Amino acid sequence: MAELRALLVDDEPLAIRRLSRSLERVAGIEVVGATTSARQAVALIDSEHPDMVFLDISMPGLSGFEVLERISPQEHPAVVFVTAYDSHAVQAFDVAAADYLMKPYAQDRLEEAVGRGRLWLEARAARATTEGASAGTPLESLWVHRHNEFVRVPVGEVSWIEAHGDYVKIHGARQTGLARATLTSLERRLDRADFMRVHRSAICRKAAVVSLRRKPSGAVCVLLDNGDEAPVGRAFVPGLRALLRRVAR
């Protein structure tokens, strides 16, 4: 297990000392720097290239979120927000934080945060590999986040994919989970012989389509092999009907 390099950022020196001592008891992580200045944190991230940053949110000068805005995407480490307030949790999710640690925290909860940071880094490496592949090569699998772990799901096990904010929700016969991507970017990487757009917020695997239904409200949906119903946009109905006619022959 590779050792993670961590930077600690909090405007309270006592909070930094406590966190540093707690991290000494966590295997596989080394504190390479600490600062009580949010502005200095930006410079340290740029110079030290830490794998993880434990970052307070409410600090003078810059907030933790403003620190992240000043970091280039290429230098973005796994971020664990450490705060006494739960009011920023939704915003933390929006900026793809690895975890949100509430003060005071137990030792086992800190260890869990380190584990989530490691998973975040592994998922980023997997995405880089995927994005670095030839644009003409269809995806064969997706990295999906579920139950505090990232798992590789072959596209042949995917029934449909649903837009979910900055993520997509992968629905399969046996499991569901989130992947960090937009539906449009993912559509470009999927084999069009196997997948089709059925709605502005949904893509289905053709082989998973069971039937087309019209609800009492007039809305159209498609039934998938895992029992789910996916929405169907009006413009996509003819294509689905043609698909079902071909299957029926």
JOCOR-V79854 format. One record per backbone hydrogen bond with DSSP energy under -1.0 kcal/mol. CO is the residue of the C=O (numbers start at 1). NH is the residue of the N-H. E is the energy in kcal/mol with one decimal. If there is no record, write none. Layout:
# JOCOR-V79854
co:CO nh:NH e:E
co:CO nh:NH e:E
This chain:
# JOCOR-V79854
co:4 nh:30 e:-3.2
co:5 nh:51 e:-1.8
co:5 nh:52 e:-2.1
co:6 nh:32 e:-2.9
co:7 nh:54 e:-2.7
co:8 nh:35 e:-2.2
co:9 nh:56 e:-2.2
co:12 nh:16 e:-1.7
co:13 nh:17 e:-2.3
co:14 nh:18 e:-2.4
co:15 nh:19 e:-2.3
co:16 nh:20 e:-2.8
co:17 nh:21 e:-2.3
co:18 nh:22 e:-2.2
co:19 nh:23 e:-2.4
co:20 nh:24 e:-1.2
co:22 nh:25 e:-1.2
co:23 nh:26 e:-1.8
co:28 nh:4 e:-2.7
co:30 nh:6 e:-3.3
co:33 nh:8 e:-2.2
co:35 nh:10 e:-1.9
co:37 nh:41 e:-1.7
co:38 nh:42 e:-1.2
co:39 nh:43 e:-1.2
co:40 nh:44 e:-2.6
co:41 nh:45 e:-2.5
co:42 nh:46 e:-1.7
co:43 nh:47 e:-1.9
co:44 nh:48 e:-3.3
co:45 nh:49 e:-1.3
co:51 nh:78 e:-2.9
co:52 nh:7 e:-2.0
co:53 nh:80 e:-2.8
co:54 nh:9 e:-2.8
co:55 nh:82 e:-2.2
co:57 nh:59 e:-1.1
co:57 nh:64 e:-2.1
co:60 nh:62 e:-1.6
co:63 nh:67 e:-1.9
co:64 nh:68 e:-1.6
co:65 nh:69 e:-1.5
co:67 nh:70 e:-1.1
co:68 nh:71 e:-1.6
co:72 nh:75 e:-1.5
co:78 nh:53 e:-2.5
co:79 nh:98 e:-2.3
co:79 nh:99 e:-1.4
co:80 nh:55 e:-2.3
co:81 nh:101 e:-3.7
co:83 nh:103 e:-2.6
co:86 nh:89 e:-1.3
co:88 nh:92 e:-2.3
co:89 nh:93 e:-1.9
co:90 nh:94 e:-1.8
co:91 nh:95 e:-1.4
co:92 nh:97 e:-2.2
co:93 nh:96 e:-1.7
co:99 nh:81 e:-2.1
co:101 nh:83 e:-2.3
co:106 nh:110 e:-1.8
co:107 nh:111 e:-2.2
co:108 nh:112 e:-1.8
co:109 nh:113 e:-1.9
co:110 nh:114 e:-2.1
co:111 nh:115 e:-2.1
co:112 nh:116 e:-2.3
co:113 nh:117 e:-2.1
co:114 nh:118 e:-2.2
co:115 nh:119 e:-2.1
co:116 nh:120 e:-2.3
co:117 nh:121 e:-2.1
co:118 nh:122 e:-2.2
co:119 nh:123 e:-2.5
co:120 nh:124 e:-2.1
co:121 nh:125 e:-2.2
co:122 nh:126 e:-2.0
co:123 nh:127 e:-2.4
co:124 nh:128 e:-2.4
co:125 nh:129 e:-1.9
co:126 nh:130 e:-2.2
co:127 nh:131 e:-3.3
co:128 nh:132 e:-1.8
co:134 nh:137 e:-2.1
co:140 nh:155 e:-2.0
co:142 nh:153 e:-3.2
co:144 nh:151 e:-2.8
co:145 nh:178 e:-2.1
co:146 nh:149 e:-1.2
co:149 nh:146 e:-2.9
co:151 nh:144 e:-3.1
co:153 nh:142 e:-2.3
co:154 nh:157 e:-2.1
co:155 nh:158 e:-1.5
co:159 nh:205 e:-2.4
co:160 nh:171 e:-2.7
co:161 nh:203 e:-2.3
co:162 nh:169 e:-3.4
co:164 nh:167 e:-1.6
co:167 nh:164 e:-2.6
co:168 nh:179 e:-2.4
co:169 nh:162 e:-2.5
co:170 nh:177 e:-1.4
co:171 nh:159 e:-2.9
co:171 nh:160 e:-1.7
co:175 nh:172 e:-1.9
co:177 nh:170 e:-3.4
co:178 nh:145 e:-3.7
co:179 nh:168 e:-2.3
co:179 nh:181 e:-1.2
co:182 nh:186 e:-2.1
co:183 nh:187 e:-2.3
co:184 nh:188 e:-1.4
co:186 nh:190 e:-1.1
co:189 nh:139 e:-2.7
co:191 nh:194 e:-1.9
co:191 nh:195 e:-2.1
co:194 nh:206 e:-3.1
co:196 nh:204 e:-2.7
co:198 nh:233 e:-3.0
co:199 nh:202 e:-1.5
co:201 nh:163 e:-2.3
co:202 nh:198 e:-2.0
co:202 nh:199 e:-1.5
co:203 nh:161 e:-3.1
co:204 nh:196 e:-2.5
co:205 nh:208 e:-1.8
co:206 nh:209 e:-1.4
co:208 nh:225 e:-1.5
co:211 nh:223 e:-2.7
co:213 nh:221 e:-2.8
co:215 nh:218 e:-2.4
co:219 nh:215 e:-3.2
co:220 nh:232 e:-2.1
co:221 nh:213 e:-3.2
co:222 nh:230 e:-2.4
co:223 nh:210 e:-3.2
co:223 nh:211 e:-1.1
co:224 nh:227 e:-1.9
co:228 nh:224 e:-2.7
co:230 nh:222 e:-2.6
co:233 nh:236 e:-1.7
co:234 nh:237 e:-1.0
co:236 nh:240 e:-1.8
co:237 nh:241 e:-2.5
co:238 nh:242 e:-2.3
co:239 nh:243 e:-1.8
co:240 nh:244 e:-2.5
co:241 nh:245 e:-2.0
co:242 nh:246 e:-2.0
co:243 nh:247 e:-2.1
co:244 nh:248 e:-1.9
